[in-house]
Amino acid sequence: MSEKCLCCEHGSPVAGRRVCPLCDYVFQGNGWDGIDAHWRAKHEHIMPYRQFWDSLCEGHGGALSVAVDPELLEKHATLLKALLDRQENFLPRIKSQKHKKIENGYYFI
């Protein structure tokens, strides 16, 4: 049990369907699907949604305590930037080439 987890404080079950700790609404989707809309509509005046979400322990689906390898993170950031740069350079080139549109894409002449 986490001291700051709102679900732990209200005795919400860890297993099975997710249950709103404030009104006992049972979520029908996968895990917490729909919690953001539900929380903002019903409980935002009690606690901001971000604060609720950040309060959850691992057992209730909160953030996992995972150590991040800075070198791996940097490699992923570099790859993502390269992909975005390629996309930005690729789209104007497509538009400038002569082509005719076909059903599922472009056919270049």
C-alpha positions, 0 to 999 in steps of 0.5 A: 500500500502506498501512502500517497496513492488515492486508490490505496487510501480508499481501498480500491482493489488492485486486481480486476476491473479498475474502480474510481476511488471516489465514486466507485464507478467501475471502468468497463474498458481495458484498465483505466480506459476513460478515467481522464474524461470521468475524472475531469467531469466528476472529480476535478474540483476535488483533485486535479486529474494530473495529481490523481494520476501521479499519485497512483502506485504501481499496483494501481497502474501508476508510473513504473519505477524504471531506470532510464539509460541516458545513452539509450534515450539519446540514441532514440532521440537521435533516431526520431529526429533523423526520421522527422527530418527525412519526412520533412525533406521527403514531402516537398519532394513528392509534391514537386514531382510530376505524378498522377494519383491512383487509388491507394497512393501516387504513381510517379511519371 
